[in-house]
Amino acid sequence: MHKNRIDLPPLPDRIKRLPVDERGYPVPFFVASVNGAPDFRVFDPLKMQQCVRERLCWVCGEILGRYRSYVIGPMCAINRISAEPPSHYECASFSAIACPFLSRPHMTRRDNLPEGTKAAPGVHILRNPGVTLLWVTQQDARPVRVGKGVLFELPEPERIESFKQGREATSDEIYESIESGFPALVKAAELDGADGLGCAWACDPSR
Ligand SMILES: [Zn+2]
């Protein structure tokens, strides 16, 4: 039994109930086990199904309340697509602040996923967006089948919060992130066809 690391922000109760990996990070519900250990880069497709079917939180696995929060990159706010189902607001904001990939822009995604594991469907922009958005709504996103996977069409948000390096992002940082990511989004859309769902897959909590 490992202990949570001390440099994490205060843990919401639902996060406290999650198992802890050997580095001291709580292991989100969606994380797949690879060779007997949690691999934060890989989601478990069965957990994805369970979240959609039973309206469970992607991060803690407990039942959602009235609000759904989607953790996305700025490009996903443009194409209104999330690669992941929603979370509780507390779980989503904890992820945006605590997750090493989301809170530290100099970290890049680790590729070379284990053989046989799944990346999310769609065309992904493999960059660290620096800025993470919380898209908060009371409506359910519409799941859309893409190949063998599912993406989520985001409904109108009630509010959007933005984070960078574990704090609120400034408007300059948000614009900078959009400007630098937009060419890649256009390229992804071209690759994906005229009505495709090119998705800036923002969030890999080293996830
Ligand atoms: Zn939760």
Residues whose N, C-alpha, C, O or C-beta is under 5 A from the ligand:
A	BS01	ZN	R14 C57 V59 C60 G61 H88 C91
